[in-house]
Amino acid sequence: MRSLTPFGLVVALSAAGCPQGSGLLPQANLTAHITALPTSGPAPLTVFVSAAQSSSPSGQIVSVRWDFAGRAQADTMDANHTFTDPGRYTIRLTVTDAAEQQATSAVDVRVQGGPASAVIHTNVDSGPAPLSVQFDGTASGAEDDSILDYFWDFGDGETARNATPRHTFRFAATYTVQLRVVTFGGVEATTQTTITVEPGASASASLQFNGSQFATLPLSVDAALSAFTFAALFKAEQDGGRLVTFGAPQVTLEILPGSNIVRLQQGGESTEAIATDLTTWRHIAVTYDSSNGATVYLDGTELATAALTGDVAVTELILGLGFRGKVSGVSFWASALSASQVASNAGGSSGPGSDLLGNWPLNDGSGQTLTNAVSSGTAGTLGATAAVETTDPAWSSDSP
């Protein structure tokens, strides 16, 4: 593939393959090249094309055929066509050499029309969590073109690409939902609306750990993380212990009410901070990025910092192994939340946040599966598997 030139595009097709999406394969060793300029602009748009860079081992291209999206044809090495209407058009080139071999290539041209408008309609704009909202962007449009792409951002880390998505907001918060539309001709427009989710009547529950029990919370992460945030609500017994373990190198977070200590460890590095009242429901968070190290927050207030470095490979969280007490509302992000974001999440709801990989409310109240409120996330289990095991923690009706 040749590189873009100012206001022009060169598309090459040879025996090695064809442009993505063309679906056409040439005979070996014959190469078709399209030089086109410009490939986008306002209507009416005159596009100049050339097949002069096409090549054949026979040494001669004997015929050229241009198809301007079915609106015109040409059979000269250089040609042009004026697209009068806004839209996206595919120009196709077919070349034939002296050996009667053929190769075909294609390039898309976007002809811009007038301004576009993005419009959001919803069936509801407020209600208790979990709140399911039907969104409709089909009223979006342009006077002289049609909408090709819809890009939704629901403000809770989830997105969609269809015109009428349905989305469930699982936590109480105010969400700014954005819609960006793009016409066939490449004209864009954006709009936004606000969805208010009120506290719902969720089940009151938590997990009770006895020191030898644990829960497994899987994470779908393709590569080691240079940043993350872990957050949870806990209520420790007097001896407390290791609240969570994850990653390589291993990260552990300990709650020790008997000595009024919160301890963060990674490999051989350990950081301790003094904290009291750890046997009541508290919110704890650990943020990390490879540039600034780790910060521990208790109830949204900075407690300690640690000079940790390096990427951390995380595939699952092991919750409660070595811990005596109760846990609820566990969340994990593939980014380091800001202090204000941690403070806003200190109530136990994951709320909005970028790169949210998992949120396990731990309020199921029964069963072996721990619901992950992130729609693309993976559910957790009591113990190591979904089967009943002696390592399974118990359900408790106590909750924050």
N, C-alpha and C positions, 0 to 999 in steps of 0.2 A: 504494500500500500504506500503510495507517495504521500507526502505531507501536504497540509493545507497551505495555500497561497492566499494573499490578500483578496478577499471577495471571491475566491475560487476554490474548487475542489478537484483533485485528480484521483480517479478511481482506477486501479489496475486489477486485471484478472488474467491469470495464466494457468499453466498446468498445475501449479502449486495449490490452486484453489480460486474461489470467487468471493466477492464482497459479501459480508454477512447479510443474510436475508435475501440474496438474489435467487438462491435455489437452482442455479444453472451452472453446469460444469462444462468447460471448454475441452476440446481435443488437446492432447499433450503438445507442449512446446509453442502453441499459438497463444499470444497475449493480447487482450483487448484493454485499451486505456481510454478513459474518458477524462478530458480536461474540461471543466465547466466553471463558468463565472458569469455573474455571481450565483450562489446557490440559495440566497435568501434576500428578500427586500420587498418593498411595498409594491402593490399592483398599480399599473401594469408593469410586469417584470420581464425584460428581454434577457434571455439566457443564451450565451454564446458557448458552443461546445466544439471540441476538436478530438478527432481520433488519430492525430498525427503521431502520437507516441505508441500506438499499437505496433506490434512486431510479430514476425513470422520467420521460422527457420528457412522457409522457401525464398525469403528475401523480398516478397511482394505481397501487399494487401490488394486484392483485385476488386473487392466490393465492400461498401460500407452502408449500413442501413440504420437510421435513427428512428426511434418511435418516441414522440413527445407526449407520453401519457395518453395515447390514443387520439390526441387532438391534431396532430400533424406528423408527417413523415419526411425524411430527407435521405438522399443517397450520396452526399458529398462528404469529403474528409472533414471540412469545417462547415458548421451550420449554426442557425440560431432560430429561436422561437420566442414569441411574446405570449406570456400567460396573462390574460386580462382579468381573470377571476381569482380571488384569494383561495388558498388551499395548499395541500401538499401533493406534489406531482412526481412521478417516477419517469425519468428519461432513461431509455434503454438503447444500447449500442450493440449491433451484431456485425462482426467483421468476418470476411472470408478470404483465405489466402489462395495462392496458385495451386496448392495441393487439395483444394476444396474442403479444407478444414474450417470450422467455425468456432468462434468464441463470443461470448456475450457478457456484458457488464451493465451496471445500472447505477444511477445516482438519484437521490431525492432532492427536490427543490421545494422550498417553502415560500409561498407568496403571501405576504402579509396584507391583511385588510384593515378595516377600521378598528376602533377600540373594542375590547371584550369586556364583559362584566361577569363577576362571580357572585352567585346567589346561594345562600344556605337556607333551606327550610328544614324544620324539625317537628316531630310530633309532640315533644315536650321539651322544656328548657330547664326544669327543676324537678326535684323529687328525692325520696330517700334512697340511700345506697342499699343494694346495688341498683343502679339506674340504667335501664336499657333505652337507648335513644335511636330512633330511625332518622338518619340524615338523608337529604335529597338535594343534589346539586344540579338537577336537570333544568332548572330555570336559568342557569348560566347560559351565556351565548354571546354572539357577535352579530351585528347587523348584516354582514356580508360573508360570514363564514360559520363553521360549526366547531363545537368543542371536541377535541381529540383526547386530551388527558385530564384526569382529575387527581389532584394530590391532596389528601386529607392528613392533617396532624391533629390528633385529639387532645394533645396537651398532657397526656399521661404516659408518654413513651410509645404509644401505639399509633400506627398509620394505616392508610388504606388507599387504593388506587381506582376503585370503581365509583360510578356516579351516585349510587344510593346505598351506602354502607350502613349497617346497623352496628352500634358499638355500645358495650356495657361498661359504665364507670362504676368501679367496685368500692370506691372509698369516698368519704365525705371530703369535699374540697370544691373550689371554684375553678373550672377548667376553661381555658381559652382555646376554642377549636378553630383552626385555620383551614381554608380551602384555597388552593391555587389551581386555576384552570389554564389550559394552553389550547389555542385553536389549531386547526390543521395548518394554517399559515404561520404559526409560531408566535402569535400575539398572546400575551399573558395578562391575567387579572387575578387579584387576591381579595379575600374578604375574611371576616372572622365573626364568631358569635360566642356567647358565654353560656356554659352549662353549670348550674349550681346543684351540687349533690349534697344532700343533708345526711346527717347520721341515720343509719338504718337500724332495724331491729335484728341485728345479727345475733347468733347464738353466743352466749357468754361461756367461754371455756378457755382452757390453757392446757399445756402438757406438764405433768408432774414427773420429775426425774429423781431417782434414788441413789445416783452415783455410779451405777453400773449399767443403766439404761441409756438409750440414745435414739435419735431420729436422724434419718438420712434425707438431705435436701439436695437433689441433683441440679446442676447448672449446665446449660448448653453454651459452652464457650469454645471458640475455634482456636484461640491462641492465648499464650500467657498474657496477663493483664499488667499494664504499667500503672493502672489506677483502679481503685475499687472503693466501695463503701459497704460496710456491714452494719445493720441496725436491728435491735430487738428490744422487747419489753421483758423484764425478768423480776422475780421475787425470790431471793435466795434464802435458804435456811442458814443457820449460824455458821456451818462449816463450808457452805457454798461449793466452790470448785471451778473446774474448767467449763465455761459456758459453751464455747464453740471452738472447733479445730477445722482448718481448711488449708489447702494450697501446698505448693512446693516451690520454694522452701516453706515449711509449715508455719502457719500463723495460729496462735492460740490466744484466747482471751479468758482470763480468770477473774472470778468475783469471790473475794475472801472477807465476808463480814466480820469474822472473829478477830481479824487484825486490821479491819477498815482499809483494805487494800484492793485496788483494781490493777491487774497486771497484764500487760501486752507483751507477747514474745514472738519473735521470728528467728528461727535458727538459734544461734547463740546469743542474740540480742534480747534484752529484757528491760522493760520500762515499768515502774510502779508509781502509783499515785494514791494519795490518801482520800478516802471517801467514806462518809458515814451513812447510816440509815439504809443499808443495802438489803435489809430483810423486808422492805416494803416494795411495792411496785415502782420500778424505775425504768427509764429509757436509756439505753446505751448505744453509742455509735462509734465506729472506727472508720475514719477516712484515710485514704492513702494515695499518693502519687509519687512516682519515682524521683521527681524533682524536689518535692517539699517534705517527703517522709510521711509519717503517720500522725494523726491527731485523734485522741480519745475524747468523746463528749459524754457527759452525764446529764440527762434531762435537758439537752440542747445547749449546755454550757461547757466550754472547753475545760477538760480536766488535766490532760497531759499531752506532750508531743514526744515522738520517738524518731530518731534519725535512721529510719529503715531505707533500704535501697534495693533496686533490682526489680525485675518482673516476677509475678507470682502466677503459677499455673493452677487454675481452680476448676475442678470438675464437680465438686460437691461440698456441702457443708455438713460436718458431723456435729450435731447439736446435742448438748447435755451429757456427753460421756465424761464422767468424772465430776458431775455437777449435782448438787442436791438443792432442789427448789423448783419453781415453776417458770415457764417461758411462754410468751405469746408474741404475735406480730413480728415475725422475722422477715427482713428485706435485704436484698443484695443488689448493688448497682455495679456496672462496669465503668464507673467514673467516680471521682472524688467529689462528693457534694460540698457545697459551700457551707459556711457556718450558718447562714440564714436558712438554707434548705434543711440542714440537720435540725435546726430549731423548729421549723414548720412541721417536721415529721416526728417530733418528740412525743406527740400524742398517741403514736402507735399506728397511725394510718400511713401507708407508703406515700400517698398523695402524688402530685406531679413530680417528675424527675427524669432526667435523661438517662438512657442506657439501663433502665430497670430490667434486670434479668429474672428476678424472682421475688415474689411476695407471698409468704405463707402466713395467713392470719392465725392459724392454729386454733380456730374456733369451731372446727368440725364437730367436736363433742363426742364422736364415736367413730368406730371403724379404723382401718389400717392406713388409709390414704390421707395425705395432708394436701389440701387444695392449694394450688398455685394460682393466685389471682391475676397473674400476667398471662394473657391469652396464649402467647407463644411459649410460655414457660413449661417446666416439667413438674408434675406433682411429686411430693415427697412421700415417705413411708415411715411408719413406726419401725424401729429396729433397722435391720439391714434389708429386708424384703417386705412384700405385701402380706406374707404369711405371718400368723401369730407366733411370736417368739418370746423367750424369757427376757430378752433385751428390750422389749417394747415398753416405753413409758406409759403411765396411766393418764387417762383424761381427768381433768379437774374442772369443777364448776366455778372455781375462783378465777377472776379475770381482772384486768386493769380497770 
